[in-house]
């Protein structure tokens, strides 16, 4: 292994205190600036068990699959002096972002599990560090005792033989004479045992003794060995009697091992490392996110659309194929989470900055490459949140008019494959979802121009697997198009039809009733206006972005859209070309309001709704003028359409 870096000590601490833990090991990498001010990433060390060649191949594959961006080249410059993997970046690439993505998508960042498993009294047990050390010391102590007993037994045996040698050397002439006169070895052995009071072991050792032992020098060696053996016996007996001596031996042996095998740590530990987040280097700004009918997603700055007058033709918002069109559009901060709710009642989430950025006319990237959703799933609703708490709810409505609300915190840990947001009945689909604080009024709109308003406390909080309750009773052919959660007093309800007509009505015109009712008229639909396709909340300071099925987009002041009664068809919002139709409507803040909102975001994030008690600006009376009155005249000529 070449080393790497253990990033953070919490996993080690958890393993030591509980017996189980996980540690994050990263490759050691640095950023250099090369020719032409292009940056490069240099990898000098890899985590344990990571193969260099396999890593380089993986990086190349991810670049080819477009999962890693801004990498121009990868090469191996390793030699006998050490490892060196060079990752060349494209011009203007953010090296920190690329490095973070390398950690995220490759084995340059590896997680190792720790389990402190040991056999204790013959059974496997998971131990804490304290228990592990205690069991190890007990084991080493047992080894020291058993070894001392064995060595004592061997020393006593040797001392016994040496005592026999000394007796024989003291009586060497008599021993030699006795051996000479014996007829065989057995009689010699018995004779020695009897005459000199020796044991059988001593007598046998004397008979096996070489003649060289009879010299004076050898006699001295025997006597010296005997004295050393007696000292060893005394020391071993002292060890067996003293716990302190046993611990001292364990300590000395460990120090010897350290001296013999200890070397410098190869893997550095960053004890108080803060988790690197790509958010630290991504500017927080509001962006427009679009999703096409065929599932292409992209983001780009809100400023990408210039404001136009009501009734204009718009500008191209996205390049689309003949059979594709922009179906959804909404605004979010780059640091927010996006919860994606599909027609099949499942939820996925991403960080906004993880969505590829593209130009206003770019097609976007397939959403399937970002979300692990099924091919048969389509995204129908989106919610952006800064954090997941227990003070907010996700309020959902299905196409058949069923509603439910779930605590936001239940969506904080979705799996890569998504989680269940709601259980759908056969033939039903999830149509829309909103973030609420539990204290808001809900307005549900339908394709036939019907709406119902009720307080959300009529819907009790449910689990994610619940199917919900009836929110609105629909006609046989009617379907829900959207839901509004009223967040501001004095606001207006904006509706739009597929033929490009729309209007705003005072929220006070929508009486509060009970859920499951049939509702009231919110817009007069006809063959000229087409069915209702969107229902939104808007105030005068908002901007309204209308997107069509052919990818045309127009942005205009909400205050330019006439405030009219519920039972009217409205005015023309966008002039459509033949074969085109309105697909969706998004509400965005005007530029001057955006700066104010961003500045106040931190102080307002804990507030629920508007706490200052002031209502939103009231719509101004419609100014006179040819451009403003023409649509009204057009409306007057429209024949009434009976409700189905």
N, C-alpha and C positions, 0 to 999 in steps of 0.2 A: 504493500500500500504506500501511496505517496503522501498521505496526510489528509489535507482538507481542513475544514473548520467545523467544529461543533457549534452550531448557531443557537445560543440560548441554553441556560442551565436548568430550566424548569423540568424538562423531561428526565434529566439525570437525578434531580432532587426527588421527583416523584418516584423514580425507580428505587432510590435509596430508602425512601420512607414507606413505600407500599410493596415493593418487590416487583412492580411492573411499571414500565415507562416507555417513552418513545423519544428518541433524539433525532434532531435534524442536522445532517452533515452536508455541507456545501463544498463545491470545488473552490480552490483559491484562484481568484481571477482579478485581473487589474485592467484598467483602461488606458490605452496609449493613443497618442495622436501621431499619425503617419504623414505621408506625402499629401499635399493638397488639403491639409487640415482634416483629412478623413480620420475617423476614430477606428480603433480596433480593440478587440477584447483578447487578452492573453490569459490562457488557462495554464497554470503552473503545477497544480496539484489536483487530484481527483479523490472523491470519497472511496472508502474501502470497497473492494469487489467491483468497481466500475471499470470496464474494459475501454481503453482509449480508442481503439479502432471502431468498436461498436458505437461509441458515443459520437464520433465524427460522422459515421454513416447515418445515425439517427438525426443529427442536426441537418444534414443534407436532405434527407427525406422530408423533414418538416418544412424546410424552405421550399421544396418542390410542391408540397401540398398547400402552400400559402398559409400554414399555421404559424410560421415564424417569418416576420417581415424585416426588411432593412438589412438583411445579411447578403453581402456580395460574394464572399468566398470563405472557405474553410480549408485550412491546410495544417499539416503536422510538421513542425520544425524541431521535434525532439531529437536530442543527441546524447552522447555519453555524459554530458554535463547536466542533464536533467530534462524534464518534460516541458514542452512549449507547444500548445495548440493555439494557432492564430485564427481569429474570426474577424475578417474584414467587413466593415459596415459600409452602407451606402452613404453618399453625401447627405448631410442634414439629418442623419439618423440620430436618435437619442440613445446613446450607449447604455445609460442606466435602464431604460425601458427594455431594450433588447436583452440585457443581462438578466433582468428580472424574468423575462419570458423564457430565457434559457433555463433558469432555475426551475421555472414552473413546469416546463414541458419535457425536460430531459433529465437524465440521471446526474446532471451536475448538482442537483439537490436530491438527496436520498434520505429516507426515513428508516431508522433501524429500531426495531423493538427490543426491549430489555426485559428479561424474565429471570429473576434471581432464584433459580430452581436448584435444589440440592436434596440428596438422600439423607434423611434424618432418621436414625434408628431403623434403616431399611425401607423407609417410606418417602416418596417424593413430597417436598414441601416448598412453597414459595416464601422466601425469607426477606426481611428488610436488611439494610446494610448492617445495622447493629446486631441483628440475629445472625447474619451471615458471618460476621467477624467473631461473634461469640461461639458459634458452632465450629468455626475454623480453629480457634484457639483451643477449644475442647478437644478437637481432633488431633491437633499438634501435641497437646499435652498427653493424650493417650499414646501417641507415637513415641514421645520421649520416655514415658513410663515403660512401655513394652520393650523399647530398645535398651533401656537401662537394665531391665530384668534379664534380658537375653545376654547382654554384655557382662553382667554380674555373674551369671551362671557360667559363662565361658571363662571368665577370669578366675573364678573359684576352682574350676576344673584344672586350669593351667597351674594355679598355685599349688594344688595338690600334687601334680606331677613334678613340679620344681622342687617341692619338699622331698620327694622320693629321690630326685637326682642328688640333692645335697647330702642326704643320708648315705647314698651309695658312694659319693666322692669322699665323704669323711671316712668310709670304711672300704676304700677301693681295693686293697690287697685281699681282704676277706671275701669281698664280693667276687673278685676274679677267681680265687681259689675255689669258692663254692660252685661257680659256673663250670669250671674245669672238671670238677669231680662229679657233676651231674651227668646222668646217662642220656637225658633228653631235655628239651625246652620246658616241658611241663614240670619235671622234677626240679629243674633249676628255679622255675617261678615259685613253686611251693616252698622250696628251701629259702629263698629270699624273703618271702612273706613271713615265714616262721621265725627265722633268725633275727631279722631286723624290724619285725612288726610293721610290715608294709601292706598296703592294700593290693588287690589283684591288678588294678590299673597302674599303680606305681611300679610293681614288679615287672609287668609287661613292658612299661616304658623304659625301665633300666635295661632289660634284655634287648630292646630295640635301639638302645643308645649306641652311637658310633664311637669308635676308639678315640677319635680326636677330642671327644668331650673330656678325656682323662687328662689333657694338658692343663697346665696352670692357668693359661689365658682363658680357656673355655670354662674352667671352674668359676673364674671371676664373672664371666658373662652370665652364667646361671644364677649366681648370687645377686647380680645387679637386676636381672630380669625378675627375680623373685621379689626383691624390694619394690620395684615399679608395679608389679602385679598387685601386691598388698595395698599400695597407695591407691591404685585404680579401684580395688574392691571397696576401700573405705569411701572413696569419692562417689561411687555408684550407689552405695548404701545411703549416703547423705542425700543424694538426689532423690531417691525413692522416698525419703522421709520428709523432704522440704518442698513445699509448693512454690516458694520463692525461687529456689534454684531451678525448678522446672520452667518457670516463666522466663527466667534469665537466659536459659538455653534456647527457648523459642525466639526470644528477641535477638540473640547473637546469630542464630541461624538465618533469620530473616534479613539481618544486616549483611550477612555474607552473600546471600542471594542478590540483594540490591547491588552490592559492590561488583559481583561477578556478571550479572546480566542487565543491570539498570542502564538505560541510555536516555537520550533526550526525547521528550514527547514529540511525536510527529504531527498529531492532530491538535491544532490550537483550539482552545475553548474560549468563546466570547461569552462571558458570564451574564452580562446585562445587555445583551443585544436586543434592540427593538426591532420588531419584524418590519422589514423593508416593504413598503407599500408603493405600488405604482402611482397611487393617488398623490404621493408627496411631490411628484414631478409633473402631474397632469393639472393644468389650470382648470379651476372650477368656473364653468360658464354654461349658460343655457344653450341647448342645441335642439334642432328639429330632427325628429326621428320619423322616417317613413318606412312603411312596409307595403310591398306590392301584392297584388292578388296571387301571384305565383310564388310569393314568399321571399322576395329580395328585400334586404334591410340595409339601411345606411343612416348616417348622421351627418349634419352639417350645421354651421352657425345659424342662429335665428336671423341674423342680419342678411342672410342670403336672399331674402325676398324683399323687394321694395314695396312700399304701400301704394295702392292704387285706389281710384274712386270706385264706388259701388257701380256695378253694371259693366265694368271693364272686361276685356277678353282674357287677362291674366298672362303669365309667363310660363314657360316650360319648367315644370318642377322636377321631372325625372324622365330620362329616356326609357321608354318601355317597348316591349315587343308588341306585335299586333294583337296578340291574345292576352296581354298583361296590362295592368293599370295599377296606380297607387290606390290602395284600399284604406290604409290607416295612416294618420299623421298625428303626432303629439309632441309636446315640448318637455324636456327634462334637463336637470343639471348633470354634468359629466361625472360628478361624485355620487350620484344617487344609484340605488338599486332599481332595476326594472323587474317587476313581476309580470310574467307573461301568462295569460289565462287562455286556454284553448277551447275550441268548440266542444271538446270531449270532457271538459270539466277538470283538466289537469293544470298544474302551475309549475312554471320554470322561472329562474331568475338569472340576471346578468348585471354586471356593473355597466353603466352607460358608456364609459370610456372603452369597454371591450368591443363595442360595436364599431366596425370599420368606418372611418370618416371618408366621405366622398364629396365631389363637387355637386352643384345643384342639379346638373343634368346626368350625373352618374347613375348607373342602374342599381348598384348596391351589391351585397353579398348574400347568398342563400342563407336564410335563417336556420336551415337544417344543419349547417356547418357550425353554428354557434350553440344551438339547443339540441339535446338528444331526444327530440320529440318524434313521434311516429309519423310516417308519411301521410297517413290519413287525417292528421290533426292540422287545424288551421288556427292561428292566433286571432282571437276576437277582442281581447281587452288587455289593457296595460295599466299598471299602477307604478308610480315612482315613489320611493320612500328613502329617507336618510338612515333610519334605523328601525328595528323591530321592537315594539313595546306592547304593553298590556292595556294601553289607554286608547288604542285605535282598533278599528274593525275593517274587514273586507266585506263590502256589501255586494252580493251577486244577484243577477237576474237572468233567467233563462228565456229563450225565445217563446216558450209557452206561457210565460208570466209567473213562474215560481221565483221566490226570493229567499235569501238566507244571508246571515252575517256571521263571520268567524273572527275571533281575535287575531290581530295582525301577528302576534308573537308565534302563532301556530305555523307560520310560513317562514320562520327564520332559518330553518335548516333543511332545505329541500335536497333531495338526492339528484344526481346527475340525470337520472331518467325521469325526473319530475315527481311531483306528489299529487295526491288527489285533493282538489279544491272543493268539489261538490260531486255528489252522486246524481247522475241524470237518469230520468225515466226514458223508456224506449221512444225513439223518434225526436227527443228534445235535444237542444244544444245550449251551451252557456253563451249568452249574448253580450253581457257587459259586466263590469265590476268596478266598484268605486271604493276609495278610502274614506272612512267616516270616523267621527269621534264619539258616536253613540248618542248624540244629541241633535241630530240634523233631520230635516224633512227630506223625504224622498219623492221624486217625480219620475214616473215611468211613462215613456212614450211609445206609441205603436205606429205601424205603417199606415193605418187608416186615419191617422191624425187624432187619435184619442190619447188622453193623458190622465193619470191618477196621482194624487198627492196624499201622503200619509206620513206620520212620524215614525222614524226607524225603531223607536222603542216598542212598536207593535210587533216587531220581529225579534224574538229572543235569541241570544247567542247560541250557536250550535257548533258541533264538531265538524271537521272537514268532510267526514264521510256521510253527513246527513244530506237529505234530498231537498229540504226547504219547505216553505209553505206558500200558499197562493198569494201573489202580490196584486194581480189585476185579472179580472175575468174578461177574456177576449172573445171577439166574434169568431165564427167558424173559420174564416180565411185570414184573420188578422194575426200579426206577429209583433213581438216587441222589437224596437230598433235601438233603444238605449235607455239609460237611466241618469238622472241628475240628482246629486246630493247638494242641497242648498247650504252654502257656507257663509253667505253674506246677506245681510238684510238690504232691502231696497234693490235687489238685483233683478235682472230680467231673464226670461226663458227664451232662448233663440232656437228656432226650428228651421229646417231646410228641407226642400222637396227635391226629388230626383231631376226635375226639369229646370232647376236653378232658381226657384223662388224661395223666399224666406222672410222672416220677420222676428221682432222681439215683442214679447208681451210681459207686462208687469207680473212679478211672481205673486202679488196679492190677488190676481185674478184666478189663481188656482186654489180653490177652497180646500182646506184640510179635511179629508174624509178618513175612512178606515180601509185597511188593505183588503184585497179581494173584491173590491167594488168594480163597476163597469167603467168608471171614469167619465171625463167630460171632453168636449172638443177642444183641441189645442191649435189646430190649423185646418182650414177648409180645403180639402184635397179635391182635385178634379182631373179630367183628362189633360187639361192644360198644365197644371202644376205637377202632376204625377204624385206618387205616394211619398209620404214623409220618410226621409232617410237618416235624419240626425236630430237630436235634441241636446242642447247645451245650456250652461249657465254663463251669462255675460253681463258686464257693466260697461259704461261708456268709455272707460279708459282702456278696455281690452281691444285687441285686434282680432279679426275673424279671418281665418284662412280656409278657403273652400278649395277642395281638390276634386277633380273629375276622373271618370274612368279612363279617359285618354291621356291622363297625366298633366292636364292643365291646372295651374294653381293661381289663385288671386288672393291678395291680402288687403284688407280694408279696415277702417275704423268701425268698431261696433256702433259708435254714435251715428255713423252714416246710415245705419240700417233702421228703418222706421219702426217705432214702437206702436203696435196696433193691438186691437182686441183679439181674444182667442179665436173667435168665430170668423176669421178672415183668412185670405190666402197669402197675404204678404206682398212683397215687391221683388223685382228681379235682382238677385245677388250676383249672377254671372251670366253672360250671354254665351250660350253653348253652340258649338258647331253641330252640324247634322250628325246624328249617331252617338253624340256624347251625352253624358249624364253625370250628375253630382254623385260622388262616391262617399265622401266624408267631409266633416267640418272639424277644425281644430281651433281652440281659443288660445291666443298667446297675448302676453303683455306688450303694451306699446313700449318703445325704446326708453322713453323717459321714466316709465314705471319700472322697467327691468332693473335699472341702476338702483333705484330706491329699494326695490324688493331684495336685491342681492345684498345691499348694505344692511338691511334689517333682518336678514335671514337668521342669523345667530341668536338675536334677541327674541325673535318671534317663534322659534322652532318648538318651544314648550307650550305655547298658547294654543288654545282650541278655538278657532274662529277669530273674529275681530273683537278684542277686549276693550277697545277704546269707546265703544258705544256709538260711534258715528256710522251712519249708513253710507253706502256707496253713493256716488254722485247720481242724481236723478237725471233721466233723459231730458234733453232740451226739446222744446217744441220744434216740430218740423219746419225748417225754413222754406220760404216760398222760392220758387224758381223752376224753370222748365225741366231741368234735369231731375228734380226731386218729384215733380208732380206727374210726370209722364207715366211712371209705373203705377201710380195710384189710379189714373184713368184706365189703364190697361186692366187693373184689378176690377174696376167697376163693371166692365163689360163681360167679365167671366160669369157664365151661368152657374147657378147653384147646383151642387151635387148632393143627392140624397145619401144619407148614411146607410151603409149596408146593414 
